[in-house]
Amino acid sequence: MKKPVIALLAVWLCFCAALTASAADTKIKTDTPDWVSVTVALDSGQVRINGETYGSGALVMIPYGASVTLEFLPDSGKAVKNILLDGEDVTASVTDGKYVIAGLLRDMVLNVSQNDTGPTTGSTSETATGGTKPTGGTPQTGGNNHIAVWLWIGGIGLFTAVSAALVKSKRQKDRSFL
């Protein structure tokens, strides 16, 4: 009884060791984009991104991970009311009309609204309209699950369990004749 079970267990362990060694060679591939975008949505005025001036509706391509300086240029007689970067209000972080992103790692939408009477303090309940966030694909990790391997592993496990049950059953029958 013990010898067949031990033999099956030894085969199972060898298989698991080979599977583990095979898994160690698996590499995960990630694709880092070369460029990310900033979509500009302004109710009026312009924005300067890294020294270049853009109006509403512009799609600005920035090298992945690059530092980005946003400079806000309101129309005459107006002031920036609020600045939303991907829906997050960053108005309080603007210094001397500029906002710096240390390293741009994803596509973003910039919404800027202005008011006629100069800068306001406190309330940022109104938001700029326009602009949609660009959609990107799902990053590919290179992890392709091979269902056949898992079915084979399950089959071996089932075979081992059934074999052990049969051996145990036969052993009990042999004892009953004694």
Buried (B, 14 or more C-beta within 10 A) or exposed (E): EEEEBEEBEEEBEEEEEEEEEEEEEEEEEEEEBEEBBBBBBBBEBBBBBBEEEBEBEBEBEBEEEBEBEBBBBBEEEBBBBBBBBBEEBBBEEBEEEEBEBEEBEEBBBBBBBBBEEEBBEEEBEEEBEBBEEBEEEEEEEEEEEEEEEEEEBEEBEEEBEEBBEEBEEEEEEEEEEE
